[in-house]
Amino acid sequence: MYADAGAEREALARIIHELQAIELMVDKAQVQGEKDTRIRFQYQWLRQDLRQIKSGIQSHIDAPRVQPRSFPPLRGDYRR
């Protein structure tokens, strides 16, 4: 089985899309949440974690696939 970098990138992009949808659900949940409870759900912490996850995935997607390698200089003169 061979790895498919394009398929991986596509799957990771879908995950980012789903995380964006989750962020909208978080907004709705916060609006619907009770304001007078003693212990509140920390929506801002959840948002920070979601942003960090998305950022990590996006960094992987945007990273160059192969790091450039250095080669010794070519000889150039092939006559003896």
Residue frames as a rotation matrix with the C-alpha (Angstrom) as fourth column:
MET 1
0.579 0.815 0.000 0.00
0.815 -0.579 0.000 0.00
0.000 0.000 -1.000 0.00
TYR 2
-0.497 -0.769 0.401 1.42
0.784 -0.596 -0.171 3.36
0.371 0.230 0.900 -1.01
ALA 3
-0.271 0.339 -0.901 0.80
0.604 -0.669 -0.433 6.67
-0.750 -0.661 -0.024 0.71
ASP 4
-0.047 0.346 0.937 -1.19
0.896 -0.400 0.193 9.24
0.442 0.849 -0.291 -1.21
ALA 5
-0.780 -0.370 -0.504 -0.15
0.577 -0.736 -0.354 12.74
-0.240 -0.567 0.788 -0.13
GLY 6
-0.833 0.511 0.215 -2.94
-0.254 -0.696 0.671 14.35
0.492 0.504 0.709 -2.15
ALA 7
0.058 0.880 -0.472 -5.58
0.273 0.441 0.855 12.21
0.960 -0.179 -0.215 -0.48
GLU 8
-0.217 -0.202 -0.955 -4.12
0.972 0.049 -0.231 13.00
0.094 -0.978 0.186 2.92
ARG 9
-0.979 -0.180 -0.097 -4.20
0.186 -0.981 -0.057 16.74
-0.085 -0.074 0.994 2.22
GLU 10
-0.487 0.870 0.078 -7.79
-0.242 -0.220 0.945 16.48
0.839 0.442 0.317 1.03
ALA 11
0.159 0.526 -0.836 -8.79
0.673 0.562 0.481 14.59
0.723 -0.638 -0.265 4.20
LEU 12
-0.512 -0.419 -0.749 -7.04
0.842 -0.415 -0.344 17.16
-0.167 -0.807 0.566 6.38
ALA 13
-0.953 0.230 0.199 -8.79
-0.137 -0.908 0.396 19.99
0.272 0.349 0.897 4.53
ARG 14
-0.074 0.968 -0.241 -12.13
0.081 0.246 0.966 18.26
0.994 0.052 -0.096 5.23
ILE 15
-0.046 -0.011 -0.999 -11.22
0.965 0.258 -0.048 18.09
0.259 -0.966 -0.001 8.91
ILE 16
-0.922 -0.297 -0.249 -10.57
0.349 -0.916 -0.200 21.85
-0.169 -0.271 0.948 8.93
HIS 17
-0.632 0.759 0.159 -13.95
-0.277 -0.412 0.868 22.37
0.724 0.505 0.471 7.27
GLU 18
0.157 0.693 -0.704 -15.64
0.504 0.557 0.660 20.23
0.849 -0.459 -0.262 9.92
LEU 19
-0.428 -0.377 -0.822 -13.86
0.903 -0.227 -0.366 22.13
-0.049 -0.898 0.437 12.70
GLN 20
-0.978 0.129 0.165 -15.26
-0.092 -0.972 0.216 25.37
0.189 0.196 0.962 11.25
ALA 21
-0.129 0.979 -0.155 -18.74
-0.112 0.141 0.984 23.86
0.985 0.144 0.091 11.42
ILE 22
0.039 0.075 -0.996 -18.08
0.889 0.453 0.070 22.87
0.457 -0.888 -0.049 15.03
GLU 23
-0.889 -0.399 -0.223 -17.11
0.457 -0.801 -0.387 26.46
-0.025 -0.446 0.895 15.81
LEU 24
-0.601 0.754 0.265 -20.57
-0.414 -0.578 0.703 27.56
0.683 0.313 0.660 14.62
MET 25
0.243 0.681 -0.691 -22.15
0.321 0.616 0.720 24.95
0.915 -0.397 -0.069 16.90
VAL 26
-0.423 -0.475 -0.772 -20.07
0.892 -0.068 -0.447 26.25
0.159 -0.877 0.453 19.80
ASP 27
-0.960 0.106 0.260 -21.41
-0.099 -0.994 0.039 29.76
0.263 0.012 0.965 19.14
LYS 28
-0.106 0.991 -0.082 -24.98
-0.328 0.043 0.944 28.46
0.939 0.127 0.320 19.21
ALA 29
0.148 0.121 -0.982 -24.38
0.718 0.669 0.191 26.48
0.680 -0.733 0.012 22.38
GLN 30
-0.789 -0.505 -0.349 -22.95
0.606 -0.550 -0.574 29.54
0.098 -0.665 0.740 24.10
VAL 31
-0.732 0.590 0.340 -25.97
-0.442 -0.792 0.421 31.65
0.518 0.158 0.841 23.21
GLN 32
0.216 0.891 -0.401 -28.28
-0.246 0.447 0.860 28.92
0.945 -0.087 0.316 24.51
GLY 33
-0.394 -0.482 -0.782 -26.26
0.568 0.542 -0.620 28.30
0.723 -0.689 0.060 27.68
GLU 34
0.704 0.625 -0.339 -27.51
0.621 -0.309 0.721 29.30
0.346 -0.717 -0.605 31.12
LYS 35
0.085 -0.669 0.738 -25.88
0.023 -0.739 -0.673 32.48
0.996 0.074 -0.048 32.35
ASP 36
0.331 0.174 0.927 -26.76
-0.809 -0.453 0.374 32.10
0.486 -0.874 -0.010 36.05
THR 37
0.857 -0.044 -0.513 -25.11
0.199 0.947 0.251 28.75
0.475 -0.318 0.821 36.77
ARG 38
0.815 -0.573 0.083 -22.35
-0.270 -0.249 0.930 28.49
-0.512 -0.781 -0.357 39.35
ILE 39
-0.259 -0.889 0.376 -20.08
0.071 0.371 0.926 26.49
-0.963 0.267 -0.033 37.07
ARG 40
0.645 0.466 -0.606 -20.01
-0.494 -0.351 -0.796 27.59
-0.583 0.812 0.003 33.47
PHE 41
0.571 -0.435 0.696 -18.67
0.729 0.659 -0.186 25.87
-0.378 0.613 0.694 30.41
GLN 42
0.063 -0.665 -0.744 -15.57
-0.048 -0.747 0.663 27.72
-0.997 -0.006 -0.079 29.19
TYR 43
0.829 0.368 0.422 -16.42
0.387 0.169 -0.906 28.31
-0.405 0.915 -0.003 25.53
GLN 44
0.761 -0.593 -0.262 -13.40
-0.649 -0.699 -0.301 30.54
-0.004 0.399 -0.917 25.01
TRP 45
-0.117 -0.820 0.560 -11.08
-0.660 0.485 0.573 27.71
-0.742 -0.303 -0.599 26.05
LEU 46
0.247 0.304 0.920 -12.81
0.409 0.828 -0.383 25.38
-0.878 0.471 0.081 23.62
ARG 47
0.990 0.138 -0.029 -12.44
0.043 -0.486 -0.873 27.96
-0.135 0.863 -0.487 20.83
GLN 48
0.368 -0.927 -0.078 -8.73
-0.888 -0.375 0.265 28.35
-0.275 -0.028 -0.961 21.59
ASP 49
-0.216 -0.428 0.878 -8.23
-0.211 0.898 0.386 24.58
-0.953 -0.102 -0.284 21.40
LEU 50
0.592 0.500 0.632 -10.14
0.508 0.377 -0.774 24.37
-0.625 0.780 -0.031 18.11
ARG 51
0.910 -0.312 -0.272 -8.03
-0.413 -0.741 -0.530 27.21
-0.037 0.595 -0.803 16.66
GLN 52
0.027 -0.962 0.272 -4.85
-0.830 0.130 0.542 25.48
-0.557 -0.241 -0.795 17.78
ILE 53
-0.005 0.046 0.999 -5.91
0.241 0.970 -0.043 22.19
-0.971 0.240 -0.016 16.18
LYS 54
0.879 0.392 0.271 -6.85
0.359 -0.171 -0.918 23.95
-0.313 0.904 -0.291 12.93
SER 55
0.684 -0.683 -0.257 -3.57
-0.713 -0.700 -0.038 25.85
-0.154 0.209 -0.966 12.92
GLY 56
-0.154 -0.768 0.622 -1.56
-0.510 0.600 0.616 22.66
-0.846 -0.222 -0.484 13.37
ILE 57
0.243 0.333 0.911 -3.39
0.554 0.723 -0.412 20.92
-0.796 0.605 -0.008 10.55
GLN 58
0.987 0.157 -0.026 -3.07
0.077 -0.616 -0.784 23.94
-0.139 0.772 -0.621 8.25
SER 59
0.358 -0.929 -0.095 0.65
-0.809 -0.359 0.465 24.18
-0.467 -0.090 -0.880 9.00
HIS 60
-0.233 -0.413 0.880 1.06
0.016 0.904 0.428 20.57
-0.972 0.114 -0.204 7.94
ILE 61
0.587 0.534 0.608 -0.92
0.626 0.177 -0.759 21.16
-0.513 0.827 -0.230 4.75
ASP 62
0.981 -0.139 -0.133 1.09
-0.186 -0.858 -0.479 24.28
-0.048 0.495 -0.868 3.89
ALA 63
0.293 -0.937 0.189 4.52
-0.396 0.061 0.916 22.78
-0.870 -0.344 -0.353 4.66
PRO 64
0.025 -0.367 -0.930 6.70
-0.993 0.099 -0.066 21.88
0.117 0.925 -0.362 1.71
ARG 65
0.910 0.403 -0.095 6.36
-0.399 0.915 0.058 18.20
0.110 -0.015 0.994 0.94
VAL 66
0.627 -0.772 -0.104 10.04
0.757 0.635 -0.155 17.57
0.186 0.018 0.982 0.46
GLN 67
0.699 -0.485 -0.525 12.81
-0.016 -0.745 0.667 19.56
-0.715 -0.457 -0.529 2.04
PRO 68
0.842 -0.452 -0.295 15.35
-0.403 -0.164 -0.900 20.73
0.358 0.877 -0.320 -0.54
ARG 69
0.747 -0.662 0.058 18.56
0.498 0.616 0.610 18.76
-0.440 -0.427 0.790 -0.46
SER 70
0.540 -0.662 -0.520 22.01
-0.723 -0.681 0.117 20.13
-0.432 0.312 -0.846 -1.12
PHE 71
0.910 -0.291 0.295 24.17
0.400 0.806 -0.436 18.43
-0.111 0.515 0.850 -3.68
PRO 72
0.001 -0.960 -0.278 27.89
0.402 -0.255 0.880 18.71
-0.916 -0.113 0.386 -4.24
PRO 73
0.252 0.083 -0.964 28.77
-0.660 -0.714 -0.234 20.94
-0.708 0.696 -0.125 -7.18
LEU 74
0.941 0.090 0.325 28.95
0.178 0.687 -0.704 19.30
-0.287 0.721 0.631 -10.59
ARG 75
0.045 -0.989 0.139 32.35
0.615 0.137 0.776 18.67
-0.787 0.051 0.615 -12.01
GLY 76
0.621 0.352 -0.701 31.45
-0.224 -0.776 -0.589 20.33
-0.752 0.522 -0.403 -15.30
ASP 77
0.103 -0.663 -0.742 34.56
-0.994 -0.088 -0.060 19.27
-0.026 0.744 -0.668 -17.22
TYR 78
0.731 0.293 0.617 34.29
-0.338 0.940 -0.046 15.70
-0.593 -0.175 0.786 -18.47
ARG 79
0.816 -0.524 -0.245 37.44
-0.137 0.237 -0.962 15.65
0.562 0.818 0.121 -20.64
ARG 80
0.797 -0.602 0.044 40.70
0.140 0.254 0.957 14.28
-0.588 -0.757 0.287 -19.51
